[in-house]
Amino acid sequence: MNTNISFKNINKLAIPALIAGIAEPVLSITDTAIIGNIDVNATESLAAVGIVGAFISMLVWVFGQIRSAISSIVSQYVGANKINEVKSLPAQAIAIVVLGSLLILGISYLFSREIFAFYNASGEILEYCITYFNIRIFGFPFSLFVFAIFGIFRGLQNTFYPMIIAITGALLNIVLDIILVYGIEGYFPAMNIEGAAYASVIAQISMAIMSLVLLMKKTKISLKLSLPFHAEIPRLLGMIGNLFIRTIALNTALYFATSYATSYGKEYIAAYTIGLNLWLLGAFSIDGYSSAGNILSGKLLGAKDYKTLLKLSNKLIIYGFGTGVVMALIGFAFYEPIGRIFTKDPLVLDQFYMTFWLVLAMQPICGITYILDGMFKGMGEMKFLRNLLIASTGLVFIPSLLFFDSLDLKLYAIWITFVLWMVIRGLPIFIKFRSKFIPLAENS
């Protein structure tokens, strides 16, 4: 089975995946921009949205790794032309992850005060965190359900339907944000930060319903749960377990960054919140090509087409780097207007403008790292990715942050550390990939 890796075919997968990928940061950025411009305690509310957003992102990334695990296995079966042998796996995988998400929802809801006090939130910011989180967390199981179905579509080499679902959810969230946060005079009272939380939950439920309908109508994959467990369940759980540990390491880095930014003061955490959301927007924009790499590398590995796999990596690295450069140039071109979208507070803007250039400068580095990361996920190399992220977080991120913080660099300390972290995450993957697949391609 020949796999087409032309620019046209890669973009056929990448562009819908890119649009789908930016839906999640768009949801967060919408909350950030709208909350940052409310009339009552905007800076405190913006800080709370940033802290809660970091924690919820951690939960979604940790448990949302089912998307990559399902996509990897399904795409390898597609490459081996054995798709009928894996049809019962998705329903079993989704049932496992949704049950787990309900348990996490219950525990985190009960201990929300303790969780955000651990993030150094206090006083009014802590109360806003609890208010916002105790509503938004109810969208968590629906987000994981959507992630799992996106994994099925990706494994089937389809990124179009996830794009439609994501666009609809993002647009719905924006409309609901405006209505619920600001209110409609004479008809509907302004709900401020609570309105943003309700808007996100409603959008997530709507996306889950759309995902279910499209999966049932557009694929032959059934979500009817049946026993015994599929033979791939142990491998799937192993992948999820490795990605789970990996994502814990990733979010340990985010926890330290958010915690330190919070400790510097409300202007610093608000500025960091804006920078973090824009960094994530860049990451998810590059995710289009990363997703194409995830999808195609799994298929090529299943078909044992190592020459094409090597060519794919060369192309995608160029595309990822180029996308990062474009993102950086756009950011520099609209440097000051971007900040004013999110807040009018001059103290917050001062902190944001001082360090935003670092967020932009690392975009090309991020592009290469995310491409290689996505390809390794598609090939099922979860154990290597797990060990790499544990090492890069424990040996590079945390020591670097402690060192630069000791120099009183504040937000500079955080973003310089992120740059170093991204470099050390990408370089070992590049070396391992080339050393493994160049000989295989030459001998095939």
N, C-alpha and C positions, 0 to 999 in steps of 0.2 A: 504494500500500500504506500504510494508516494504522497508525501505531505508537502503542500505548496507553502513555501516561506517567502514568497515575493512581497515587496513593499505593500502592494494592494491587499494581499490576503492577510498579512500581519495587521494592517490598519483596519481591515474588516472586523477583526477580533478586538484590536486595541482601542479603537475610538469609542465603540459602545461601552467597553469596560472602563475607559477613562471617565466617560460621562456618568456611568453608574458609580464609579469609585468616589467621585467628588461629591456625591449626594450626602454622605455622612459628614464630611467637614462643612458642607454648605449648611446643614442643619445646625451645627455648632456655631458657625460664623453668623448665621442669621440671629440666633439667640444673643450672641455677643454684641452684634451691631445694634440690635433693637434695645436690648437691656442697657447698653452703654449710653443710650440717649433718652431714658425715661426721666421724669421730673423729680422723682423721689429716690434719694440715696443711690444714684446711678453708679458711683464708683464702688460702693460696698456690694451692690447687686452684681456688678460685673466681676468683682473678685470672687464672689460665691459661685457664679456660673463657671468660672475658670477652674476652681478647686473641684467642684462636683463633676465638671466635664472630664477632668483628668482621671478621677476615680471610675466614672462610668465607662470611659474609653478603655481603661484597664480591664474592666469586667468583659466588655464586648470583645476586645482583642484576645483575652485569655480563652474565652469559651467560643468565640467566633472562629477559632482555628479549624473548626470542623469543616468550614468551607474549603480550605486548602487540602485537607485530608481527603474529603470526598472527591474533590476535583482531581487530585492526583491519581486515586485508584480508578475512578471512572474513565479518565482520559487514557490511562494505560490499557484498560480493557478495550477501549475504542481503537487504540493503535494496534492491538493484537487481534482485532476483529472478533471480540468475544463479548460484546455488550449485553447479550441476552443472559450471560452468566452472572451478572451483577445487579439485576433489577430489584432484588429484595433488600439489598444493602441500605439504600437511602432511608427508607422508613424506619428501620431499626436504629440507624445512627441518629436521626432526628429525634426519635423518642428518648434516647439516652440523654442527649444534650438539653432538650427542653425540660425534662424532669430535673436535671442538675440545675438549670437556671431558676426554677421555682424554689429550690432549696436556698440558693444564693439570695434570691429576692427576699425571702422571709428573714434570713439571718441579718442581712445588711439593713433592712428596714428597722429592725428592732434595735440595732446598735449604730444608727446613723450619727448620733451625737458623738459617740466615742471615735467613730471613723474619722470625722472631720476635725475633731480636736487633735487627732493624731497628725493631721496635715497642718497643724499650727494655726488653724482658724479659731477665732475667739470673738466674744462680744456679738455685735450686730452681724458681722460677716458669718459667724458660726450659725446664728439663727436663720439667716437667709439660706445657707447651705442646706440645713435640715429641711426647711420648707420646700426648696426646689427639688432636692433629691427624693424626698418621700412621695413625690408625685411622679417624677421621671423614671424611677426604678421600675414602675409597673409596665413600662415599654420594653424592658430588658428581654423577657422571654420571646416577645414578638420579633425583636431585632435578631436574636439567634436563629429563630425559625427562618427568617428571610435570608440570613447568611448561609444557612444550610442549603436552601433551595438554589441560591446563587451558585453554590458549589456544584450542584447537580447540573445546572445549565452549562457552567464552564466546562465540566467534564465531557459534556456532549458537544463541545466546541461551539456553544451558543452564548454570545454576550449581548445579544439584542434585547431579549426579554428582561434581563436584569436592568438594562438601561432604561427601558420603559417604566419599570416599577420604581426605579430610583428617581427618575425625573418627576414622576407623579407625586411621590412622597415628599420630595424637596419643595416642589411648588405648593403643595398643600400646607406644608409646615410654614412656609413664608407667609401665605395668606392668613393662616390661623394665628401666627405670631403677631401680625399687625392688628388683627381684630381683638385678640384676647389680652395682649399686653397693653395696648393703648386704649382699647375700648372704642365704642361708637357713641358719640355724645347723644344723649336722649334715648338711646336704645340699650346700650350694653356698657357696664362700668369697666374701667381699666383694672386689670388684674395684676399688672406689673410682672414680677418674677414668677408668680404662680401661673400666669397666663402662658409664659414661655414653656413651662414644664408641661402643661396640658396640651399645648400645640404639638410638642414633640411626641407625646404618647399617642395622640390621635393619628398622627402621620405614620407612626410605626405600626399601629394596628391596621391601618389602611393598606400599607405595603405588604403586610403578612397575608391579608385576604387576597390581594392581587397575585401574590406569589403562588398561593395555593391553587387559585383558579387557572392560571396560565400553565402550571405544571400538569394539572389534571387534563387540560384541554389540548395542550400542544406537545406533550411527550407521552411515551409509553411507560414511563416510570410510575409505579403505584406507591401511594403512601399508606396502603393497607398493611398493618403490622402482622407479620406471620413468624412462626417458629418452625424449625430451630433457627438459631442465629446463623447468619451467613459465614462461610469459612474465612472471609476477609475481615470480619469484625475484630479479631485479635490484632491484625496489622493496623487496622483503622484506629483502634484504641491506643496502640503503641505510638502511632503518628500524632494523635491528639495529645497523648501524654507528654511526648517530647516537645510539641509546640506549646503546650500548657506551661511547662517549666520554662521554656524559652521566653514566653510572653510575660511570665512572672518577672524574669530578669529584666526584660524591656521596661516593664512598668515600675520596677524598682528604681530604674534610672529616672523615669518620669516623676515618681514620688519624691525622690530627693530634690529634683529640680523645682517642683511645685512647692514643696515644703520650704526650701531655702528662699524662694521668691516671696512666699507668704510672710516669712519671718522678717524680710526687709521692710515691709510696710504695705499699706493698701495700694499706693500708686505703683509700686513695683510688681505686685501680683496682678494688678489690672493690666499693666504694660506687657508682662510676661504672657498673660492670657491671650492678648491680641496676637503677639508674636507666635505663640504656640499654635493657635488656630490657623494662622497663615502658613506656618511650616507644615502642618498637617494637610492643608489644601494643596501645597506643592507636592507633598508625598503622594497623595491620592491622585493627583494629575498624572504623575509619572506611573502610577499603578496601572494605567491602561496598557502600556507596553510590558510591565511586569506580569500582568494577567495573561497577555498573549504568550509570554515566555512560559508561564506556569502551564497553560493549556497545551501548547505545542511541544514543550520539552517532554511532558509525560507521554504524549502520543508517540513522539520519536523514539523515546527510550523503550516503550512497549514494542515498537516495530524494529528495534535494534539498528536504527539508521543513524549511526554516530557521525558520519560526515555531514549530514544535513543539520544535526544537532549542533555541531561546531560552527557551521555557517550561521545558524540562527543566533547563537550567542554573540558572534561578531557584529551582526546587524543590530541586534537589540541594544548592545552596549552603546553603539553610536546613537541610536534613537533616544535612549534614556539620557545620555549626556547632553544631546541637543535639546531635549525637552527641558532639562534643568537649566541650561543656558537661557533659553527663551523665558522661562519663569523668572529668572533672576533679572533679565533685562527689563521685563515688564514692571517688576517691583521697583527697580531703580528709576524708571521713567515716571512712575506715579508715586514716588516715595512719600511725599507729604500728604497728598489727598487720601491715600490709603489709611493713614492714621486717623484722619478726621472723620472717616466713615464710622469708626467705632466709638469715638469719645470726643468730647469738647474740653475735657479737663486738661489744662495746660501742664500740670505736674505729671500726669500719666503720659501725655504726648512727648514730653521731654525725655522720659525714660525709654519710651518706645523707639523714638527716632535715634537715640544714641546707639542702640544695639540691633536695629532691624537689618542693617547692612550685613551682619553676620548670618542672619537667617537666609538672606538672599544669596550670599556668597557660597553657602554650602549646597545649594540646589543641584549643581552639576555632579557633585560628589554623591549626593543622595540618589541621583538618577542611576548611576552605575551600580550602587549598592542594592537598590531595590530591584533592578533587573536581575542581577545574579541571585538574589534572595528568592525571587519568584520562580526562577528556573529550578533552583534546588528544591523548592517545595513541590514543584510539579514532578520532579524525579523521585520524590519520597525521601530525600536526604535530611529528614527531620532531626536525627540524632546529632549530626554534624552542626546543623544550625543552632540546636539547643546548646551544645558545648561552647560554640563560638560566642553566643550572646552572653552566656554566663561569664565567660572569661573577659569579654570586652567591657561588661558592666562592672564586674568585681575588680579587675586589674587596671582598667583605664578610666571609666566614667567616674566612679566614686572617688578614687584617689585624686583625679584631676580636679573635680569639683571642690574637694576639701582644700587642695593646694591653692587654687585661684581664689576661693572664698577667703582664705587666710590673708590674701593680699588686698582684701576689701574691694574686690572688683564688682561685687554684687551681680547685676544681670549680665555683665561681660563674662563673669566666671561661668555662669550657666551656659551661655551660648558658645563660648570657646570650647567648653567641655563637650557639647553636642557635636561640634565639628570634628574633634578628635575621635569621638565615639563612632561617627559614621565612617571615617577613614578605616579604622581598625575592624569594623564589621565587614567592609567590602573586600579588602585586600586578600585575606585568607581564602575567601570563596573563589576569587579570581584565580589564585594560584592552584587551588585544589582542582577546579574544573579543567583548567588547561593541562595540568599534569596527568589527569585521568583520561580525558577524551581525545587529546591529540594522538596518543599511541593507538587508541581504539579505532579512531578514524583512519589512520594510516594503514592499519592491518585489516580493515573491513573491505 
